[in-house]
């Protein structure tokens, strides 16, 4: 995490096509140092709740998250949550960690975190942002989505070269 400077905010604005709102920190930079995930305030300056603590900004990553969503990755992940109690417990722990971190900044009085956590997978953008911001081992489905994106040509440029690979097991197959 790093405090954003004017150049970082300019890059994020260019990535988003609008001025960024509520940016507290650059939570993840690509291997070449470009901001790719911002940590945002739970409420915007006008008081509007903004529960998405980690927001994906890099266009390569957002495009790949959308591609993975269109390919049906979320449904398979959600199905596995219903069958794999260890995965479900780890995903719930990621949700609780996300909430605790956001509540340390400011509580929104809700148990909504983002991405569908803790019971389903609704948005890979949020899960990828969370995984990249926190590093491997915090959000299992975010880690998996990052690994899938890495395998689709983003390893070493938008994603660290040493990000763990994802290998589906027989139990994970739909």
TIVO-2410 file (N, C-alpha, C; in nm, 3 decimals):
# residues 174
REC num residu      c1      c2      c3 atome chaine
REC   1      X   0.085  -0.118   0.000     N      A
REC   1      X   0.000   0.000   0.000    CA      A
REC   1      X   0.088   0.123   0.000     C      A
REC   2      X   0.045   0.220  -0.076     N      A
REC   2      X   0.118   0.346  -0.077    CA      A
REC   2      X   0.019   0.462  -0.091     C      A
REC   3      X   0.057   0.574  -0.035     N      A
REC   3      X  -0.024   0.694  -0.049    CA      A
REC   3      X  -0.016   0.741  -0.193     C      A
REC   4      X  -0.131   0.767  -0.257     N      A
REC   4      X  -0.127   0.810  -0.396    CA      A
REC   4      X  -0.075   0.953  -0.409     C      A
REC   5      X   0.008   0.974  -0.509     N      A
REC   5      X   0.050   1.110  -0.539    CA      A
REC   5      X  -0.034   1.160  -0.658     C      A
REC   6      X  -0.010   1.284  -0.698     N      A
REC   6      X  -0.089   1.342  -0.807    CA      A
REC   6      X  -0.077   1.260  -0.936     C      A
REC   7      X   0.041   1.208  -0.965     N      A
REC   7      X   0.062   1.127  -1.086    CA      A
REC   7      X  -0.020   0.998  -1.078     C      A
REC   8      X  -0.019   0.933  -0.961     N      A
REC   8      X  -0.099   0.811  -0.944    CA      A
REC   8      X  -0.247   0.840  -0.971     C      A
REC   9      X  -0.298   0.946  -0.913     N      A
REC   9      X  -0.439   0.980  -0.931    CA      A
REC   9      X  -0.470   1.015  -1.076     C      A
REC  10      X  -0.375   1.077  -1.144     N      A
REC  10      X  -0.393   1.107  -1.287    CA      A
REC  10      X  -0.400   0.977  -1.367     C      A
REC  11      X  -0.314   0.882  -1.336     N      A
REC  11      X  -0.315   0.753  -1.406    CA      A
REC  11      X  -0.446   0.680  -1.380     C      A
REC  12      X  -0.490   0.678  -1.255     N      A
REC  12      X  -0.616   0.612  -1.220    CA      A
REC  12      X  -0.733   0.679  -1.293     C      A
REC  13      X  -0.732   0.811  -1.301     N      A
REC  13      X  -0.837   0.884  -1.374    CA      A
REC  13      X  -0.838   0.843  -1.521     C      A
REC  14      X  -0.721   0.830  -1.580     N      A
REC  14      X  -0.712   0.788  -1.720    CA      A
REC  14      X  -0.763   0.645  -1.735     C      A
REC  15      X  -0.728   0.558  -1.641     N      A
REC  15      X  -0.774   0.420  -1.647    CA      A
REC  15      X  -0.925   0.410  -1.638     C      A
REC  16      X  -0.984   0.489  -1.549     N      A
REC  16      X  -1.128   0.484  -1.526    CA      A
REC  16      X  -1.209   0.567  -1.626     C      A
REC  17      X  -1.144   0.665  -1.686     N      A
REC  17      X  -1.216   0.756  -1.773    CA      A
REC  17      X  -1.297   0.859  -1.696     C      A
REC  18      X  -1.262   0.877  -1.570     N      A
REC  18      X  -1.328   0.975  -1.482    CA      A
REC  18      X  -1.238   1.000  -1.363     C      A
REC  19      X  -1.268   1.102  -1.286     N      A
REC  19      X  -1.191   1.129  -1.165    CA      A
REC  19      X  -1.219   1.020  -1.062     C      A
REC  20      X  -1.116   0.968  -1.000     N      A
REC  20      X  -1.139   0.868  -0.895    CA      A
REC  20      X  -1.200   0.933  -0.771     C      A
REC  21      X  -1.277   0.854  -0.698     N      A
REC  21      X  -1.344   0.906  -0.579    CA      A
REC  21      X  -1.302   0.826  -0.457     C      A
REC  22      X  -1.277   0.893  -0.348     N      A
REC  22      X  -1.253   0.828  -0.221    CA      A
REC  22      X  -1.124   0.747  -0.211     C      A
REC  23      X  -1.026   0.775  -0.295     N      A
REC  23      X  -0.903   0.696  -0.294    CA      A
REC  23      X  -0.823   0.725  -0.167     C      A
REC  24      X  -0.796   0.619  -0.092     N      A
REC  24      X  -0.714   0.630   0.028    CA      A
REC  24      X  -0.570   0.587   0.003     C      A
REC  25      X  -0.554   0.487  -0.086     N      A
REC  25      X  -0.421   0.433  -0.110    CA      A
REC  25      X  -0.418   0.361  -0.245     C      A
REC  26      X  -0.298   0.344  -0.295     N      A
REC  26      X  -0.276   0.253  -0.407    CA      A
REC  26      X  -0.250   0.118  -0.340     C      A
REC  27      X  -0.340   0.026  -0.358     N      A
REC  27      X  -0.333  -0.103  -0.288    CA      A
REC  27      X  -0.251  -0.206  -0.363     C      A
REC  28      X  -0.238  -0.188  -0.493     N      A
REC  28      X  -0.158  -0.280  -0.574    CA      A
REC  28      X  -0.109  -0.206  -0.697     C      A
REC  29      X   0.017  -0.229  -0.727     N      A
REC  29      X   0.078  -0.177  -0.850    CA      A
REC  29      X   0.122  -0.297  -0.934     C      A
REC  30      X   0.112  -0.281  -1.065     N      A
REC  30      X   0.158  -0.386  -1.155    CA      A
REC  30      X   0.310  -0.399  -1.141     C      A
REC  31      X   0.368  -0.507  -1.192     N      A
REC  31      X   0.513  -0.523  -1.182    CA      A
REC  31      X   0.594  -0.404  -1.234     C      A
REC  32      X   0.538  -0.327  -1.326     N      A
REC  32      X   0.609  -0.209  -1.376    CA      A
REC  32      X   0.575  -0.081  -1.300     C      A
REC  33      X   0.503  -0.094  -1.187     N      A
REC  33      X   0.479   0.019  -1.099    CA      A
REC  33      X   0.352   0.099  -1.123     C      A
REC  34      X   0.270   0.057  -1.218     N      A
REC  34      X   0.148   0.132  -1.250    CA      A
REC  34      X   0.038   0.097  -1.150     C      A
REC  35      X  -0.035   0.197  -1.097     N      A
REC  35      X  -0.148   0.167  -1.009    CA      A
REC  35      X  -0.249   0.076  -1.079     C      A
REC  36      X  -0.297  -0.025  -1.007     N      A
REC  36      X  -0.393  -0.118  -1.066    CA      A
REC  36      X  -0.512  -0.146  -0.975     C      A
REC  37      X  -0.495  -0.125  -0.843     N      A
REC  37      X  -0.603  -0.142  -0.746    CA      A
REC  37      X  -0.593  -0.027  -0.648     C      A
REC  38      X  -0.707   0.039  -0.624     N      A
REC  38      X  -0.709   0.145  -0.523    CA      A
REC  38      X  -0.789   0.097  -0.403     C      A
REC  39      X  -0.749   0.146  -0.287     N      A
REC  39      X  -0.825   0.125  -0.163    CA      A
REC  39      X  -0.909   0.250  -0.145     C      A
REC  40      X  -1.039   0.231  -0.128     N      A
REC  40      X  -1.130   0.346  -0.124    CA      A
REC  40      X  -1.196   0.360   0.013     C      A
REC  41      X  -1.237   0.480   0.042     N      A
REC  41      X  -1.308   0.511   0.166    CA      A
REC  41      X  -1.446   0.447   0.164     C      A
REC  42      X  -1.494   0.401   0.279     N      A
REC  42      X  -1.628   0.342   0.286    CA      A
REC  42      X  -1.741   0.439   0.253     C      A
REC  43      X  -1.713   0.568   0.266     N      A
REC  43      X  -1.811   0.670   0.226    CA      A
REC  43      X  -1.739   0.774   0.143     C      A
REC  44      X  -1.808   0.819   0.038     N      A
REC  44      X  -1.753   0.925  -0.045    CA      A
REC  44      X  -1.765   1.058   0.028     C      A
REC  45      X  -1.703   1.161  -0.024     N      A
REC  45      X  -1.703   1.291   0.043    CA      A
REC  45      X  -1.843   1.345   0.069     C      A
REC  46      X  -1.939   1.310  -0.019     N      A
REC  46      X  -2.076   1.358   0.001    CA      A
REC  46      X  -2.157   1.269   0.096     C      A
REC  47      X  -2.091   1.167   0.154     N      A
REC  47      X  -2.157   1.079   0.249    CA      A
REC  47      X  -2.217   0.953   0.188     C      A
REC  48      X  -2.212   0.941   0.056     N      A
REC  48      X  -2.266   0.823  -0.011    CA      A
REC  48      X  -2.186   0.699   0.029     C      A
REC  49      X  -2.253   0.593   0.076     N      A
REC  49      X  -2.180   0.470   0.108    CA      A
REC  49      X  -2.113   0.413  -0.017     C      A
REC  50      X  -1.991   0.365   0.000     N      A
REC  50      X  -1.915   0.302  -0.108    CA      A
REC  50      X  -1.847   0.179  -0.049     C      A
REC  51      X  -1.920   0.066  -0.045     N      A
REC  51      X  -1.871  -0.051   0.028    CA      A
REC  51      X  -1.754  -0.125  -0.037     C      A
REC  52      X  -1.720  -0.091  -0.160     N      A
REC  52      X  -1.612  -0.161  -0.229    CA      A
REC  52      X  -1.478  -0.106  -0.182     C      A
REC  53      X  -1.415  -0.176  -0.088     N      A
REC  53      X  -1.290  -0.132  -0.029    CA      A
REC  53      X  -1.176  -0.134  -0.131     C      A
REC  54      X  -1.170  -0.237  -0.213     N      A
REC  54      X  -1.065  -0.249  -0.316    CA      A
REC  54      X  -1.130  -0.243  -0.453     C      A
REC  55      X  -1.079  -0.152  -0.536     N      A
REC  55      X  -1.141  -0.125  -0.666    CA      A
REC  55      X  -1.036  -0.145  -0.774     C      A
REC  56      X  -1.066  -0.231  -0.869     N      A
REC  56      X  -0.976  -0.264  -0.979    CA      A
REC  56      X  -0.979  -0.152  -1.083     C      A
REC  57      X  -0.861  -0.101  -1.121     N      A
REC  57      X  -0.855   0.011  -1.215    CA      A
REC  57      X  -0.781  -0.020  -1.345     C      A
REC  58      X  -0.686  -0.111  -1.344     N      A
REC  58      X  -0.605  -0.138  -1.463    CA      A
REC  58      X  -0.692  -0.198  -1.573     C      A
REC  59      X  -0.693  -0.136  -1.691     N      A
REC  59      X  -0.780  -0.183  -1.800    CA      A
REC  59      X  -0.753  -0.327  -1.844     C      A
REC  60      X  -0.629  -0.372  -1.837     N      A
REC  60      X  -0.600  -0.512  -1.874    CA      A
REC  60      X  -0.667  -0.607  -1.777     C      A
REC  61      X  -0.661  -0.573  -1.648     N      A
REC  61      X  -0.722  -0.657  -1.546    CA      A
REC  61      X  -0.874  -0.651  -1.549     C      A
REC  62      X  -0.928  -0.533  -1.570     N      A
REC  62      X  -1.075  -0.522  -1.575    CA      A
REC  62      X  -1.130  -0.595  -1.696     C      A
REC  63      X  -1.060  -0.587  -1.810     N      A
REC  63      X  -1.105  -0.659  -1.930    CA      A
REC  63      X  -1.100  -0.810  -1.907     C      A
REC  64      X  -0.994  -0.857  -1.843     N      A
REC  64      X  -0.981  -1.000  -1.817    CA      A
REC  64      X  -1.085  -1.047  -1.716     C      A
REC  65      X  -1.113  -0.967  -1.614     N      A
REC  65      X  -1.219  -1.003  -1.519    CA      A
REC  65      X  -1.352  -1.016  -1.591     C      A
REC  66      X  -1.382  -0.925  -1.680     N      A
REC  66      X  -1.506  -0.931  -1.757    CA      A
REC  66      X  -1.509  -1.054  -1.847     C      A
REC  67      X  -1.396  -1.086  -1.908     N      A
REC  67      X  -1.389  -1.203  -1.995    CA      A
REC  67      X  -1.414  -1.331  -1.915     C      A
REC  68      X  -1.352  -1.340  -1.798     N      A
REC  68      X  -1.372  -1.457  -1.712    CA      A
REC  68      X  -1.518  -1.467  -1.667     C      A
REC  69      X  -1.578  -1.354  -1.633     N      A
REC  69      X  -1.720  -1.355  -1.595    CA      A
REC  69      X  -1.806  -1.405  -1.711     C      A
REC  70      X  -1.779  -1.356  -1.831     N      A
REC  70      X  -1.856  -1.397  -1.949    CA      A
REC  70      X  -1.837  -1.545  -1.980     C      A
REC  71      X  -1.723  -1.600  -1.942     N      A
REC  71      X  -1.695  -1.742  -1.968    CA      A
REC  71      X  -1.761  -1.834  -1.865     C      A
REC  72      X  -1.830  -1.778  -1.766     N      A
REC  72      X  -1.903  -1.859  -1.670    CA      A
REC  72      X  -1.823  -1.902  -1.548     C      A
REC  73      X  -1.709  -1.840  -1.526     N      A
REC  73      X  -1.624  -1.877  -1.413    CA      A
REC  73      X  -1.697  -1.858  -1.280     C      A
REC  74      X  -1.776  -1.753  -1.268     N      A
REC  74      X  -1.845  -1.725  -1.141    CA      A
REC  74      X  -1.941  -1.837  -1.102     C      A
REC  75      X  -2.014  -1.890  -1.198     N      A
REC  75      X  -2.110  -1.997  -1.168    CA      A
REC  75      X  -2.037  -2.120  -1.115     C      A
REC  76      X  -1.929  -2.157  -1.179     N      A
REC  76      X  -1.853  -2.272  -1.132    CA      A
REC  76      X  -1.799  -2.252  -0.992     C      A
REC  77      X  -1.750  -2.132  -0.964     N      A
REC  77      X  -1.699  -2.101  -0.830    CA      A
REC  77      X  -1.810  -2.109  -0.727     C      A
REC  78      X  -1.925  -2.051  -0.759     N      A
REC  78      X  -2.038  -2.053  -0.667    CA      A
REC  78      X  -2.085  -2.196  -0.642     C      A
REC  79      X  -2.090  -2.277  -0.746     N      A
REC  79      X  -2.129  -2.417  -0.730    CA      A
REC  79      X  -2.033  -2.488  -0.635     C      A
REC  80      X  -1.904  -2.463  -0.649     N      A
REC  80      X  -1.805  -2.526  -0.563    CA      A
REC  80      X  -1.820  -2.483  -0.417     C      A
REC  81      X  -1.861  -2.359  -0.394     N      A
REC  81      X  -1.883  -2.313  -0.256    CA      A
REC  81      X  -1.988  -2.400  -0.186     C      A
REC  82      X  -2.086  -2.447  -0.260     N      A
REC  82      X  -2.191  -2.531  -0.203    CA      A
REC  82      X  -2.147  -2.673  -0.177     C      A
REC  83      X  -2.038  -2.716  -0.240     N      A
REC  83      X  -1.991  -2.854  -0.225    CA      A
REC  83      X  -1.867  -2.867  -0.137     C      A
REC  84      X  -1.788  -2.762  -0.130     N      A
REC  84      X  -1.656  -2.770  -0.065    CA      A
REC  84      X  -1.658  -2.685   0.063     C      A
REC  85      X  -1.671  -2.752   0.177     N      A
REC  85      X  -1.684  -2.679   0.303    CA      A
REC  85      X  -1.555  -2.603   0.339     C      A
REC  86      X  -1.440  -2.658   0.304     N      A
REC  86      X  -1.314  -2.588   0.332    CA      A
REC  86      X  -1.305  -2.460   0.250     C      A
REC  87      X  -1.340  -2.469   0.122     N      A
REC  87      X  -1.340  -2.350   0.037    CA      A
REC  87      X  -1.438  -2.247   0.090     C      A
REC  88      X  -1.558  -2.292   0.127     N      A
REC  88      X  -1.659  -2.200   0.180    CA      A
REC  88      X  -1.610  -2.132   0.307     C      A
REC  89      X  -1.543  -2.206   0.394     N      A
REC  89      X  -1.491  -2.147   0.519    CA      A
REC  89      X  -1.381  -2.045   0.490     C      A
REC  90      X  -1.294  -2.075   0.396     N      A
REC  90      X  -1.186  -1.982   0.361    CA      A
REC  90      X  -1.243  -1.855   0.295     C      A
REC  91      X  -1.345  -1.874   0.214     N      A
REC  91      X  -1.409  -1.759   0.147    CA      A
REC  91      X  -1.482  -1.672   0.250     C      A
REC  92      X  -1.546  -1.736   0.348     N      A
REC  92      X  -1.612  -1.661   0.456    CA      A
REC  92      X  -1.508  -1.584   0.537     C      A
REC  93      X  -1.393  -1.645   0.563     N      A
REC  93      X  -1.286  -1.576   0.636    CA      A
REC  93      X  -1.237  -1.455   0.556     C      A
REC  94      X  -1.229  -1.467   0.424     N      A
REC  94      X  -1.190  -1.353   0.341    CA      A
REC  94      X  -1.292  -1.241   0.354     C      A
REC  95      X  -1.419  -1.277   0.352     N      A
REC  95      X  -1.528  -1.180   0.370    CA      A
REC  95      X  -1.516  -1.108   0.505     C      A
REC  96      X  -1.495  -1.186   0.611     N      A
REC  96      X  -1.486  -1.127   0.744    CA      A
REC  96      X  -1.364  -1.036   0.757     C      A
REC  97      X  -1.254  -1.075   0.696     N      A
REC  97      X  -1.133  -0.993   0.695    CA      A
REC  97      X  -1.158  -0.861   0.621     C      A
REC  98      X  -1.226  -0.871   0.508     N      A
REC  98      X  -1.260  -0.755   0.426    CA      A
REC  98      X  -1.345  -0.657   0.508     C      A
REC  99      X  -1.450  -0.711   0.573     N      A
REC  99      X  -1.537  -0.627   0.656    CA      A
REC  99      X  -1.461  -0.561   0.770     C      A
REC 100      X  -1.378  -0.638   0.838     N      A
REC 100      X  -1.303  -0.585   0.952    CA      A
REC 100      X  -1.211  -0.472   0.907     C      A
REC 101      X  -1.145  -0.491   0.795     N      A
REC 101      X  -1.055  -0.387   0.745    CA      A
REC 101      X  -1.132  -0.261   0.707     C      A
REC 102      X  -1.246  -0.278   0.640     N      A
REC 102      X  -1.327  -0.162   0.603    CA      A
REC 102      X  -1.382  -0.093   0.727     C      A
REC 103      X  -1.430  -0.172   0.824     N      A
REC 103      X  -1.487  -0.115   0.945    CA      A
REC 103      X  -1.383  -0.040   1.029     C      A
REC 104      X  -1.256  -0.077   1.016     N      A
REC 104      X  -1.150  -0.002   1.086    CA      A
REC 104      X  -1.143   0.142   1.034     C      A
REC 105      X  -1.177   0.160   0.908     N      A
REC 105      X  -1.177   0.294   0.849    CA      A
REC 105      X  -1.305   0.366   0.889     C      A
REC 106      X  -1.419   0.301   0.861     N      A
REC 106      X  -1.550   0.356   0.897    CA      A
REC 106      X  -1.655   0.247   0.875     C      A
REC 107      X  -1.734   0.221   0.975     N      A
REC 107      X  -1.837   0.119   0.963    CA      A
REC 107      X  -1.954   0.173   0.881     C      A
REC 108      X  -2.002   0.088   0.792     N      A
REC 108      X  -2.122   0.122   0.717    CA      A
REC 108      X  -2.246   0.060   0.780     C      A
REC 109      X  -2.226  -0.016   0.888     N      A
REC 109      X  -2.338  -0.079   0.956    CA      A
REC 109      X  -2.402  -0.189   0.874     C      A
REC 110      X  -2.325  -0.252   0.788     N      A
REC 110      X  -2.376  -0.359   0.702    CA      A
REC 110      X  -2.275  -0.473   0.698     C      A
REC 111      X  -2.324  -0.591   0.665     N      A
REC 111      X  -2.232  -0.703   0.649    CA      A
REC 111      X  -2.206  -0.733   0.502     C      A
REC 112      X  -2.243  -0.639   0.415     N      A
REC 112      X  -2.212  -0.652   0.272    CA      A
REC 112      X  -2.066  -0.616   0.251     C      A
REC 113      X  -1.993  -0.705   0.187     N      A
REC 113      X  -1.853  -0.673   0.157    CA      A
REC 113      X  -1.838  -0.645   0.008     C      A
REC 114      X  -1.858  -0.744  -0.076     N      A
REC 114      X  -1.847  -0.722  -0.219    CA      A
REC 114      X  -1.815  -0.852  -0.290     C      A
REC 115      X  -1.836  -0.853  -0.419     N      A
REC 115      X  -1.803  -0.968  -0.499    CA      A
REC 115      X  -1.892  -1.088  -0.477     C      A
REC 116      X  -1.995  -1.073  -0.391     N      A
REC 116      X  -2.083  -1.184  -0.359    CA      A
REC 116      X  -2.046  -1.255  -0.231     C      A
REC 117      X  -1.931  -1.215  -0.173     N      A
REC 117      X  -1.888  -1.281  -0.049    CA      A
REC 117      X  -1.997  -1.266   0.057     C      A
REC 118      X  -2.019  -1.363   0.140     N      A
REC 118      X  -1.946  -1.488   0.156    CA      A
REC 118      X  -2.014  -1.610   0.093     C      A
REC 119      X  -2.131  -1.594   0.032     N      A
REC 119      X  -2.210  -1.711  -0.010    CA      A
REC 119      X  -2.208  -1.742  -0.159     C      A
REC 120      X  -2.163  -1.647  -0.240     N      A
REC 120      X  -2.163  -1.670  -0.384    CA      A
REC 120      X  -2.054  -1.585  -0.447     C      A
REC 121      X  -2.037  -1.602  -0.576     N      A
REC 121      X  -1.941  -1.520  -0.651    CA      A
REC 121      X  -2.023  -1.437  -0.749     C      A
REC 122      X  -2.017  -1.306  -0.729     N      A
REC 122      X  -2.100  -1.214  -0.808    CA      A
REC 122      X  -2.015  -1.121  -0.895     C      A
REC 123      X  -1.891  -1.093  -0.854     N      A
REC 123      X  -1.809  -0.996  -0.928    CA      A
REC 123      X  -1.661  -1.031  -0.915     C      A
REC 124      X  -1.604  -1.080  -1.024     N      A
REC 124      X  -1.461  -1.113  -1.021    CA      A
REC 124      X  -1.374  -0.990  -1.013     C      A
REC 125      X  -1.422  -0.875  -1.055     N      A
REC 125      X  -1.345  -0.751  -1.044    CA      A
REC 125      X  -1.308  -0.725  -0.898     C      A
REC 126      X  -1.407  -0.740  -0.809     N      A
REC 126      X  -1.385  -0.718  -0.666    CA      A
REC 126      X  -1.291  -0.824  -0.610     C      A
REC 127      X  -1.313  -0.950  -0.646     N      A
REC 127      X  -1.231  -1.058  -0.593    CA      A
REC 127      X  -1.086  -1.046  -0.639     C      A
REC 128      X  -1.066  -1.011  -0.765     N      A
REC 128      X  -0.930  -0.992  -0.817    CA      A
REC 128      X  -0.864  -0.874  -0.746     C      A
REC 129      X  -0.936  -0.766  -0.730     N      A
REC 129      X  -0.880  -0.649  -0.661    CA      A
REC 129      X  -0.840  -0.685  -0.518     C      A
REC 130      X  -0.926  -0.756  -0.448     N      A
REC 130      X  -0.898  -0.796  -0.310    CA      A
REC 130      X  -0.775  -0.885  -0.304     C      A
REC 131      X  -0.769  -0.985  -0.391     N      A
REC 131      X  -0.656  -1.077  -0.391    CA      A
REC 131      X  -0.525  -1.007  -0.423     C      A
REC 132      X  -0.526  -0.919  -0.522     N      A
REC 132      X  -0.402  -0.848  -0.557    CA      A
REC 132      X  -0.360  -0.753  -0.445     C      A
REC 133      X  -0.456  -0.689  -0.381     N      A
REC 133      X  -0.422  -0.596  -0.273    CA      A
REC 133      X  -0.364  -0.667  -0.152     C      A
REC 134      X  -0.418  -0.783  -0.120     N      A
REC 134      X  -0.377  -0.854   0.002    CA      A
REC 134      X  -0.269  -0.959  -0.024     C      A
REC 135      X  -0.254  -1.002  -0.148     N      A
REC 135      X  -0.158  -1.107  -0.180    CA      A
REC 135      X  -0.221  -1.245  -0.166     C      A
REC 136      X  -0.155  -1.346  -0.221     N      A
REC 136      X  -0.209  -1.482  -0.218    CA      A
REC 136      X  -0.231  -1.531  -0.075     C      A
REC 137      X  -0.338  -1.611  -0.059     N      A
REC 137      X  -0.364  -1.675   0.069    CA      A
REC 137      X  -0.474  -1.611   0.152     C      A
REC 138      X  -0.530  -1.500   0.108     N      A
REC 138      X  -0.637  -1.433   0.184    CA      A
REC 138      X  -0.774  -1.465   0.127     C      A
REC 139      X  -0.790  -1.454  -0.004     N      A
REC 139      X  -0.919  -1.477  -0.068    CA      A
REC 139      X  -0.901  -1.589  -0.171     C      A
REC 140      X  -0.944  -1.711  -0.138     N      A
REC 140      X  -0.914  -1.823  -0.226    CA      A
REC 140      X  -0.971  -1.810  -0.367     C      A
REC 141      X  -1.091  -1.758  -0.380     N      A
REC 141      X  -1.148  -1.745  -0.514    CA      A
REC 141      X  -1.091  -1.624  -0.587     C      A
REC 142      X  -1.053  -1.521  -0.513     N      A
REC 142      X  -0.980  -1.411  -0.574    CA      A
REC 142      X  -0.844  -1.458  -0.625     C      A
REC 143      X  -0.775  -1.538  -0.543     N      A
REC 143      X  -0.646  -1.594  -0.585    CA      A
REC 143      X  -0.662  -1.676  -0.713     C      A
REC 144      X  -0.767  -1.756  -0.716     N      A
REC 144      X  -0.793  -1.839  -0.834    CA      A
REC 144      X  -0.819  -1.753  -0.958     C      A
REC 145      X  -0.899  -1.649  -0.942     N      A
REC 145      X  -0.929  -1.561  -1.055    CA      A
REC 145      X  -0.803  -1.490  -1.104     C      A
REC 146      X  -0.717  -1.448  -1.012     N      A
REC 146      X  -0.591  -1.385  -1.051    CA      A
REC 146      X  -0.505  -1.486  -1.128     C      A
REC 147      X  -0.499  -1.609  -1.079     N      A
REC 147      X  -0.420  -1.712  -1.147    CA      A
REC 147      X  -0.474  -1.740  -1.287     C      A
REC 148      X  -0.605  -1.741  -1.301     N      A
REC 148      X  -0.665  -1.760  -1.434    CA      A
REC 148      X  -0.629  -1.644  -1.526     C      A
REC 149      X  -0.633  -1.523  -1.473     N      A
REC 149      X  -0.595  -1.406  -1.552    CA      A
REC 149      X  -0.447  -1.412  -1.589     C      A
REC 150      X  -0.364  -1.455  -1.495     N      A
REC 150      X  -0.221  -1.467  -1.522    CA      A
REC 150      X  -0.196  -1.565  -1.635     C      A
REC 151      X  -0.270  -1.675  -1.634     N      A
REC 151      X  -0.254  -1.778  -1.737    CA      A
REC 151      X  -0.303  -1.730  -1.873     C      A
REC 152      X  -0.380  -1.623  -1.875     N      A
REC 152      X  -0.432  -1.568  -2.001    CA      A
REC 152      X  -0.348  -1.451  -2.051     C      A
REC 153      X  -0.220  -1.453  -2.019     N      A
REC 153      X  -0.128  -1.355  -2.076    CA      A
REC 153      X  -0.094  -1.236  -1.989     C      A
REC 154      X  -0.141  -1.232  -1.865     N      A
REC 154      X  -0.114  -1.116  -1.782    CA      A
REC 154      X  -0.001  -1.138  -1.680     C      A
REC 155      X   0.050  -1.262  -1.673     N      A
REC 155      X   0.160  -1.291  -1.581    CA      A
REC 155      X   0.285  -1.212  -1.622     C      A
REC 156      X   0.341  -1.141  -1.525     N      A
REC 156      X   0.465  -1.067  -1.549    CA      A
REC 156      X   0.444  -0.925  -1.597     C      A
REC 157      X   0.324  -0.891  -1.642     N      A
REC 157      X   0.300  -0.751  -1.680    CA      A
REC 157      X   0.195  -0.687  -1.589     C      A
REC 158      X   0.074  -0.741  -1.583     N      A
REC 158      X  -0.028  -0.686  -1.493    CA      A
REC 158      X  -0.032  -0.762  -1.361     C      A
REC 159      X   0.020  -0.884  -1.361     N      A
REC 159      X   0.019  -0.972  -1.244    CA      A
REC 159      X   0.162  -1.016  -1.217     C      A
REC 160      X   0.200  -1.026  -1.090     N      A
REC 160      X   0.337  -1.068  -1.060    CA      A
REC 160      X   0.372  -1.203  -1.125     C      A
REC 161      X   0.494  -1.214  -1.172     N      A
REC 161      X   0.540  -1.337  -1.236    CA      A
REC 161      X   0.534  -1.456  -1.142     C      A
REC 162      X   0.544  -1.431  -1.012     N      A
REC 162      X   0.547  -1.541  -0.916    CA      A
REC 162      X   0.411  -1.572  -0.853     C      A
REC 163      X   0.301  -1.516  -0.910     N      A
REC 163      X   0.169  -1.546  -0.856    CA      A
REC 163      X   0.145  -1.697  -0.869     C      A
REC 164      X   0.095  -1.763  -0.764     N      A
REC 164      X   0.073  -1.909  -0.772    CA      A
REC 164      X  -0.020  -1.947  -0.887     C      A
REC 165      X   0.014  -2.055  -0.952     N      A
REC 165      X  -0.070  -2.105  -1.061    CA      A
REC 165      X  -0.192  -2.175  -1.004     C      A
REC 166      X  -0.296  -2.180  -1.081     N      A
REC 166      X  -0.418  -2.249  -1.042    CA      A
REC 166      X  -0.431  -2.376  -1.125     C      A
REC 167      X  -0.449  -2.487  -1.058     N      A
REC 167      X  -0.471  -2.614  -1.125    CA      A
REC 167      X  -0.598  -2.673  -1.068     C      A
REC 168      X  -0.699  -2.690  -1.151     N      A
REC 168      X  -0.827  -2.746  -1.106    CA      A
REC 168      X  -0.809  -2.892  -1.070     C      A
REC 169      X  -0.872  -2.931  -0.962     N      A
REC 169      X  -0.872  -3.072  -0.921    CA      A
REC 169      X  -1.001  -3.136  -0.969     C      A
REC 170      X  -1.008  -3.268  -0.960     N      A
REC 170      X  -1.129  -3.338  -1.000    CA      A
REC 170      X  -1.249  -3.293  -0.918     C      A
REC 171      X  -1.227  -3.267  -0.790     N      A
REC 171      X  -1.336  -3.226  -0.702    CA      A
REC 171      X  -1.392  -3.090  -0.742     C      A
REC 172      X  -1.310  -3.009  -0.807     N      A
REC 172      X  -1.354  -2.874  -0.844    CA      A
REC 172      X  -1.431  -2.872  -0.975     C      A
REC 173      X  -1.424  -2.977  -1.050     N      A
REC 173      X  -1.494  -2.981  -1.178    CA      A
REC 173      X  -1.645  -2.976  -1.153     C      A
REC 174      X  -1.719  -2.908  -1.239     N      A
REC 174      X  -1.863  -2.899  -1.221    CA      A
REC 174      X  -1.933  -3.033  -1.232     C      A
***
